[in-house]
Amino acid sequence: MDSLRALLIVLASVTSAQLAFAADVLPQPAAPFKGKIGPTVKESIPDWPQPVHAPQGAPNIVLILLDDVGFGAAGTFGGPVQTPQLDKLASDGLRYNRFHVSAQCSPTRAALLSGRNDHRVGFGVVTDISSGFPGYNGVWKKEAVSIAEVLRRNGYSTAAFGKWHNTPYWEISPVGPFDHWPTGLGFEYFYGFMGAEDSQWDPSLYRNTTPVDPPKTPEEGYHFTTDIADEAINWLHTHESLEPLKPYFLYFATGATHGPQQVPKEWIERYRGHFDRGWDELRKEIFARQKKLGVIPAGARLTLRPKELPAWNSFSADEQKLLARQMEVFAGFMAQTDYEVGRLIDAVRQAPGGTNTLVMYIVGDNGPDEASGRLGLNWPGGGSLQEQLRRLDELGGPSIFNNYATGWAWATAAPFQWGKHIASHLGGTRDPLIVSWPARIKDRGGLRSQFSHVTDVAATVYEVTGIRFPSVVDGVEQLPLDGVSLADTFDDAKAPSRHRMQVFEQMGNRAIYRDGWIAAARHTVPWVASSNNDFSRDRWELYNLDEDFSEARDLARRYPQKLRELQALFDVEARKNDIYPLNPSVSHEAQSKFTAEQTHFSYYPGLPRLPPTAAPDFSRSHRIVAEVGIPENSAQGVIISDESRSCGFTLYVKDNHLVYENHFADKTDKISSQTSLPYGKVELAYQFSRHLSRTGKPEEVDAEPGVGTLYVNGQVVAEEEQGPVMTCGTLGIGQTFGPAVSGAFQPPFKFNGVLNKVTVELK
């Protein structure tokens, strides 16, 4: 009897150890075989391996993230854009008015999906300008497992839709590696684009890791936000048809309202004339509505326009006409986004388990984009004011890459100072959060003012799902979470702020928060490139956020000791979080890393679409050689193209003549052979010999004009002066992918002869 009792104790201890291991370490160990194995099947009992199941009653999780939206843009928070779907969600849940993000895209997304501070994951800047330091290399650390990976391994289905922007640029290619793609970081399914921005009309889409074309053209009604909403709803319906009892994690990240700000004209027209009074008046109107709605305290102050930003009445009537249209486009873009996100939320709520679905909706991954300058970005066509006015109605359409002027961004950051990139101030780091969970949250329409941060989302998800955060994943010890759960605020509006300290930094703009106080040092202005590496002259400001909601009263002179205390704390946290070295400069090292050491490229027919980061640097002097077979009946089609709607080049054959077209800064250069191509095996070539730069040194600046030369079988057949060449679109071999700048043909315009190989040699 004693021996049996001892055996039971041993078995119990083994089971307890296994459970602890399973909760704390991923992957979980396989359950022991519980059947019986005899000499024959007749004498045996089978026992199938069981899949991991999520905790009983664990909710579905829907995480929604908009892009480049200011605190005061959405009507739900006093903004000028009508957002009835967001209003509906807020009335069903909670509004958080002291929720914080990083001041740029990739950093916020990494912090959101990992629960760690952005620099600790390797995302101190966006992936486009990453550099070779631990906090800035843009390579997602294995020590920082994502929410998706943890949920997937604990019985959840996972899917991501929309913008990603967390894969190193040199890994975005058909050959990967794919470890840092969404499907390598815990998402079983992905549909969207990989970079910082893309056309809303004809984006470079991926389904999982495979390039795919949009299902329709813009003329047929295609728009990216509508497309990803359709895809997410279809995925949801498929999941509910096949696995209705399995919880899911759905991450929905729009490209809206990041530039290019593009949307169907009917949405823009809803706001015609709404912004003719300009951004100074708009900001005052937003502030008044915010107080009326109660989303800011009654005692909050509206911060002043910075001296670097011109007043609305300093612009001419024609300039104001252009600027007002930009804001109409933005408003239409955000209103359409609200509608499409609302469709997704309706599908979520109507599905089985809809009320037991936690929706966390973050209205912006950073503040509004102030980088476009005085008259905004309207490209191509961004030359003279009259040319921009001539194309005014094209804003928001497929032909223009547009982004509103800095003044509109400042207005929609109300009541705060500054915007995107400026991590030192709340205009760049504070955005609305809406939380809705009908089965759990009873205080419908409540307001929460606890200090919170994007890293808190992961901790909240782990608490409400009952899933323990793992200490080890695939043998790698994990960095602890930096966030804290918000679950206690669901029931208690007066729950104390548990997130007591937070460090911020982007491009040298930095701040440190602790227990209501924040010290801030701005280093740059978003619309002016900076190479100033002297951070010692930055002026530090001090604010008491518990008493000064909008950072309107600088207390640095009144409380110098408190400021010194926080400055010292910033230094400690900067060292702990891999924030050093501070760097305000924009580096393109990451974008060129894929091809940095390569000067010779060989391409073959059937090559899938290549992004600009995987293509040669065509701005350099270069030679393109194609080995082709010309058919007896006239040859037609693309040899090589690198283009988008707004810029790029194409080497093609039209009516048996060799043609090269280059489009740069709204200017077109076209070179054509005068004689027909011979039948049979032929070598076609194009050479770009770039001129010396203005400094007299070759290849020193990004874009310089030169001489373009066409060859057939080694003989010059055409030569002309031409403008600069840029790598700016999608690279295609034997066809063009997506829209073509040239009006001489319709995509894909596949080559109808034999294309053996295309080589590119950089000089």
Beta strands, then each sheet from edge to edge (+ up, - down):
strand 1: 25-26
strand 2: 60-65
strand 3: 94-96
strand 4: 99-100
strand 5: 157-163
strand 6: 189-193
strand 7: 205-207
strand 8: 210-212
strand 9: 248-253
strand 10: 357-362
strand 11: 377-379
strand 12: 401-403
strand 13: 433-436
strand 14: 446-448
strand 15: 452-453
strand 16: 472-473
strand 17: 476-477
strand 18: 501-506
strand 19: 509-514
strand 20: 517-521
strand 21: 540-544
strand 22: 600-603
strand 23: 622-630
strand 24: 637-643
strand 25: 648-654
strand 26: 657-664
strand 27: 667-672
strand 28: 680-690
strand 29: 706-712
strand 30: 715-722
strand 31: 730-733
strand 32: 754-762
sheet 1: 1+ 16+ 17-
sheet 2: 8+ 7- 6+ 5+ 9+ 2+ 10+ 13- 3+ 14+
sheet 3: 4+ 15+
sheet 4: 11+ 12-
sheet 5: 18+ 19- 20+ 21-
sheet 6: 22+ 32- 23+ 28- 29+ 30-
sheet 7: 27+ 26- 25+ 24- 31+
end
